Amino acid sequence: MDRISSDKLMQDIHTVVVDAEDLLKATAGQTGERVEKIRARATESLRVAREELGAFGASLNGKVRENPWTAAGVAAGAGLLIGLLIGRRS
């Protein structure tokens, strides 16, 4: 998987986790057997997603430590691209 795809996947998973947490908080007052089963499944899914995000983050951290100059170059390139895009809007 290339870097852009993995970064996008990481961002999407993080968004899903945050949205699911918000949904669980919003439905906290709901009762009933079916709602409780769904909340339990969602809670377990969130736990697994958090573990996977942590593992991916640790892996990414290791790769950055192995290749610090590459990581710095990618970050500088991304910053330059964002700067150019913002400059065009002004």
C-alpha positions as CSV (number, residue, x, y, z in Angstrom):
1,M,0.0,0.0,0.0
2,D,1.5,3.3,-0.9
3,R,1.9,6.2,1.6
4,I,-1.0,8.3,0.3
5,S,-3.4,5.4,0.5
6,S,-2.3,4.4,4.0
7,D,-2.5,8.1,5.2
8,K,-6.0,8.4,3.8
9,L,-7.0,5.0,5.3
10,M,-5.7,6.1,8.7
11,Q,-7.6,9.4,8.5
12,D,-10.8,7.6,7.5
13,I,-10.6,5.1,10.3
14,H,-10.0,7.9,12.8
15,T,-13.1,9.7,11.5
16,V,-15.2,6.6,11.8
17,V,-14.0,6.0,15.4
18,V,-14.8,9.6,16.4
19,D,-18.2,9.4,14.7
20,A,-19.0,6.1,16.3
21,E,-18.0,7.4,19.8
22,D,-20.3,10.4,19.2
23,L,-23.2,8.1,18.2
24,L,-22.7,6.0,21.3
25,K,-22.8,9.1,23.5
26,A,-25.9,10.4,21.7
27,T,-27.8,7.1,22.3
28,A,-26.7,6.6,25.9
29,G,-30.2,7.3,27.1
30,Q,-31.8,4.8,24.8
31,T,-32.9,1.5,26.4
32,G,-34.1,-1.8,25.2
33,E,-32.5,-5.2,24.5
34,R,-31.8,-4.5,20.8
35,V,-30.2,-1.1,21.5
36,E,-28.0,-2.7,24.2
37,K,-26.8,-5.4,21.8
38,I,-26.0,-2.9,19.1
39,R,-24.2,-0.7,21.6
40,A,-22.2,-3.7,22.9
41,R,-21.1,-4.6,19.3
42,A,-20.2,-1.0,18.5
43,T,-18.2,-0.7,21.7
44,E,-16.3,-3.9,20.8
45,S,-15.7,-2.7,17.2
46,L,-14.3,0.6,18.6
47,R,-12.0,-1.2,20.9
48,V,-10.6,-3.2,18.0
49,A,-10.3,-0.2,15.8
50,R,-8.4,1.7,18.5
51,E,-6.0,-1.2,18.8
52,E,-5.4,-1.3,15.1
53,L,-4.9,2.4,14.9
54,G,-2.3,2.2,17.7
55,A,-0.5,-0.7,15.9
56,F,-0.5,1.2,12.6
57,G,0.8,4.4,14.4
58,A,3.6,2.4,16.0
59,S,4.5,0.8,12.6
60,L,4.5,4.3,10.9
61,N,6.7,5.7,13.7
62,G,9.2,2.9,13.2
63,K,9.3,3.5,9.5
64,V,9.9,7.3,10.1
65,R,12.7,6.5,12.5
66,E,14.3,4.1,9.9
67,N,14.0,6.8,7.2
68,P,14.1,10.2,8.8
69,W,15.3,12.1,5.7
70,T,12.6,10.5,3.5
71,A,9.9,11.4,6.1
72,A,11.2,15.0,6.2
73,G,11.2,15.2,2.4
74,V,7.6,14.0,2.2
75,A,6.5,16.5,4.9
76,A,8.3,19.3,3.2
77,G,6.8,18.4,-0.2
78,A,3.3,18.2,1.4
79,G,3.9,21.6,3.1
80,L,5.0,23.2,-0.2
81,L,2.0,21.8,-2.0
82,I,-0.4,23.1,0.6
83,G,1.3,26.4,0.6
84,L,1.0,26.7,-3.2
85,L,-2.7,25.8,-3.1
86,I,-3.4,28.3,-0.3
87,G,-1.4,30.9,-2.2
88,R,-3.6,30.4,-5.3
89,R,-6.8,31.1,-3.4
90,S,-5.6,34.5,-2.1
